[in-house]
Amino acid sequence: MSQSQHGKRRDPDIAASEVALKRAARRVREIARKTGAVVVYIKDGKIVEERPHASNQDQP
């Protein structure tokens, strides 16, 4: 198998874990919005604090 063919194949466990992480991130943001909590994560090597907007607190 060539290098390019191997690079295109995805391990099913890795693909499933990416889906699970994205689902968890959505859930965390939903909970943070409902409770007014801050979501903290690292993006591009920098710490980011994501604060819920007051206008979004009334949305389901």
Backbone as a chain_set.jsonl record, in Angstrom:
{"seq": "MSQSQHGKRRDPDIAASEVALKRAARRVREIARKTGAVVVYIKDGKIVEERPHASNQDQP", "coords": {"N": [[0.853, -1.177, 0.0], [0.585, 2.192, -0.843], [1.956, 5.281, 0.444], [0.165, 7.457, 0.127], [-2.313, 6.175, -0.178], [-2.585, 4.911, 2.276], [-2.756, 7.129, 3.949], [-5.279, 8.132, 3.413], [-7.083, 6.345, 4.455], [-9.176, 5.851, 7.235], [-9.073, 5.214, 10.651], [-11.67, 3.529, 12.165], [-12.27, 3.82, 14.894], [-10.974, 6.183, 15.601], [-12.32, 8.013, 13.966], [-14.899, 7.789, 15.072], [-14.388, 8.738, 17.633], [-13.833, 11.411, 17.15], [-16.336, 12.343, 16.37], [-17.729, 11.928, 18.759], [-16.366, 13.701, 20.471], [-17.002, 16.181, 19.312], [-19.773, 16.166, 19.703], [-19.84, 16.196, 22.492], [-18.683, 18.697, 22.958], [-20.652, 20.398, 21.904], [-22.682, 19.859, 23.743], [-21.558, 20.752, 26.144], [-21.387, 23.494, 25.611], [-24.104, 24.063, 25.433], [-24.988, 23.533, 28.06], [-23.416, 25.415, 29.41], [-24.476, 27.762, 28.368], [-27.06, 27.679, 29.418], [-26.553, 27.827, 32.151], [-24.956, 29.993, 32.483], [-22.26, 29.708, 32.623], [-18.69, 29.794, 31.905], [-16.964, 28.636, 29.065], [-13.917, 27.11, 28.682], [-11.127, 26.629, 26.624], [-8.393, 25.411, 24.58], [-7.102, 26.945, 21.75], [-5.287, 27.038, 18.85], [-2.979, 27.084, 20.382], [-3.503, 28.938, 22.347], [-5.224, 30.043, 25.278], [-8.68, 30.156, 25.432], [-11.561, 31.852, 26.436], [-14.874, 31.297, 26.372], [-17.739, 33.009, 26.551], [-21.187, 32.93, 27.424], [-23.673, 34.635, 25.533], [-25.919, 37.189, 26.483], [-28.209, 37.494, 24.925], [-28.565, 34.977, 23.857], [-29.433, 33.335, 25.885], [-32.132, 32.927, 26.158], [-32.874, 31.271, 24.139], [-33.795, 27.957, 23.052]], "CA": [[0.0, 0.0, 0.0], [1.402, 3.396, -0.916], [1.791, 6.251, 1.542], [-1.042, 8.262, -0.075], [-3.487, 5.347, 0.08], [-2.681, 4.696, 3.713], [-3.159, 8.389, 4.564], [-6.701, 8.392, 3.184], [-7.892, 5.431, 5.263], [-9.406, 6.352, 8.594], [-9.365, 4.218, 11.675], [-13.053, 3.781, 12.588], [-12.318, 4.285, 16.285], [-10.582, 7.597, 15.607], [-13.44, 8.761, 13.38], [-15.99, 7.805, 16.055], [-14.013, 9.584, 18.763], [-13.991, 12.804, 16.721], [-17.775, 12.624, 16.42], [-18.093, 12.0, 20.176], [-15.812, 14.947, 21.028], [-17.807, 17.302, 18.817], [-21.06, 16.084, 20.391], [-19.601, 16.628, 23.87], [-18.458, 20.153, 22.939], [-21.97, 21.038, 21.75], [-23.414, 19.694, 25.007], [-20.933, 21.652, 27.124], [-21.813, 24.865, 25.298], [-25.522, 24.153, 25.782], [-25.069, 23.625, 29.522], [-22.83, 26.704, 29.796], [-25.435, 28.813, 28.017], [-28.185, 27.621, 30.355], [-26.132, 28.13, 33.514], [-24.155, 31.211, 32.512], [-20.862, 29.356, 32.871], [-17.712, 30.088, 30.871], [-16.308, 27.47, 28.48], [-12.497, 27.402, 28.479], [-10.45, 25.632, 25.805], [-7.175, 25.881, 23.924], [-7.208, 27.026, 20.294], [-4.052, 27.554, 18.256], [-1.99, 27.273, 21.436], [-3.901, 30.019, 23.253], [-6.394, 29.775, 26.105], [-9.846, 30.935, 25.0], [-12.724, 31.814, 27.318], [-16.096, 31.548, 25.609], [-18.795, 33.403, 27.483], [-22.513, 32.94, 26.795], [-24.238, 35.96, 25.283], [-27.199, 37.373, 27.157], [-29.308, 37.305, 23.977], [-28.707, 33.548, 23.556], [-29.896, 32.595, 27.055], [-33.56, 32.63, 26.049], [-33.091, 30.304, 23.063], [-33.737, 26.547, 23.515]], "C": [[0.896, 1.237, 0.0], [1.081, 4.329, 0.249], [0.491, 7.04, 1.379], [-2.311, 7.453, 0.173], [-3.68, 5.138, 1.568], [-3.175, 5.964, 4.416], [-4.636, 8.68, 4.425], [-7.6, 7.49, 4.019], [-8.005, 5.964, 6.677], [-9.684, 5.179, 9.507], [-10.785, 4.508, 12.177], [-13.163, 4.274, 14.025], [-11.957, 5.759, 16.378], [-11.718, 8.448, 15.053], [-14.594, 8.87, 14.373], [-15.652, 8.71, 17.234], [-14.133, 11.061, 18.406], [-15.457, 13.221, 16.788], [-18.211, 12.801, 17.878], [-17.576, 13.289, 20.815], [-16.616, 16.165, 20.568], [-19.171, 17.339, 19.486], [-20.924, 16.58, 21.831], [-19.39, 18.139, 23.937], [-19.776, 20.909, 22.777], [-22.749, 20.996, 23.052], [-22.859, 20.627, 26.077], [-21.375, 23.085, 26.877], [-23.284, 25.078, 25.655], [-25.692, 24.328, 27.291], [-24.525, 24.976, 29.998], [-23.793, 27.846, 29.506], [-26.584, 28.855, 29.015], [-27.804, 28.065, 31.756], [-25.316, 29.417, 33.637], [-22.682, 30.952, 32.786], [-19.991, 29.736, 31.671], [-17.111, 28.776, 30.381], [-14.867, 27.873, 28.171], [-11.876, 26.264, 27.684], [-9.203, 26.244, 25.19], [-7.378, 25.829, 22.425], [-5.953, 27.698, 19.764], [-3.031, 27.902, 19.331], [-2.324, 28.37, 22.432], [-5.146, 29.609, 24.03], [-7.515, 30.727, 25.702], [-10.949, 30.75, 26.029], [-13.938, 32.217, 26.504], [-17.218, 31.809, 26.593], [-20.146, 33.412, 26.762], [-23.004, 34.374, 26.627], [-25.603, 36.045, 25.935], [-28.362, 37.131, 26.203], [-29.549, 35.846, 23.65], [-29.309, 32.76, 24.71], [-31.361, 32.217, 26.955], [-33.856, 31.593, 24.972], [-32.992, 28.891, 23.609], [-32.487, 25.852, 23.055]], "O": [[1.859, 1.31, 0.764], [0.071, 4.176, 0.936], [-0.216, 7.275, 2.359], [-3.291, 7.994, 0.685], [-4.804, 5.18, 2.068], [-3.935, 5.875, 5.38], [-5.197, 9.409, 5.243], [-8.757, 7.83, 4.266], [-7.035, 6.469, 7.242], [-10.439, 4.269, 9.166], [-11.069, 5.637, 12.578], [-14.055, 5.061, 14.342], [-12.566, 6.502, 17.148], [-12.041, 9.494, 15.616], [-15.201, 9.934, 14.501], [-16.533, 9.378, 17.776], [-14.492, 11.877, 19.254], [-15.773, 14.331, 17.217], [-18.972, 13.715, 18.193], [-18.279, 13.902, 21.618], [-16.875, 17.074, 21.356], [-19.677, 18.415, 19.804], [-21.791, 17.298, 22.33], [-19.865, 18.791, 24.867], [-19.996, 21.931, 23.427], [-23.398, 21.972, 23.428], [-23.623, 21.225, 26.834], [-21.7, 23.81, 27.818], [-23.662, 26.151, 26.126], [-26.459, 25.181, 27.737], [-25.105, 25.605, 30.884], [-23.915, 28.783, 30.296], [-27.031, 29.931, 29.412], [-28.633, 28.619, 32.478], [-25.021, 29.875, 34.741], [-21.941, 31.869, 33.141], [-20.491, 29.968, 30.57], [-16.785, 27.902, 31.185], [-14.629, 28.863, 27.479], [-12.061, 25.091, 28.008], [-8.988, 27.453, 25.272], [-7.777, 24.799, 21.882], [-5.602, 28.8, 20.185], [-2.306, 28.89, 19.213], [-1.497, 28.698, 23.283], [-6.014, 28.912, 23.505], [-7.325, 31.941, 25.64], [-11.239, 29.628, 26.447], [-14.022, 33.341, 26.008], [-17.598, 30.934, 27.371], [-20.234, 33.853, 25.616], [-22.771, 35.223, 27.488], [-26.358, 35.073, 25.936], [-29.399, 36.616, 26.619], [-30.642, 35.497, 23.205], [-29.67, 31.598, 24.519], [-31.792, 31.269, 27.611], [-34.976, 31.087, 24.899], [-32.206, 28.632, 24.521], [-32.288, 24.676, 23.357]]}, "num_chains": 1, "name": "protein.A"}
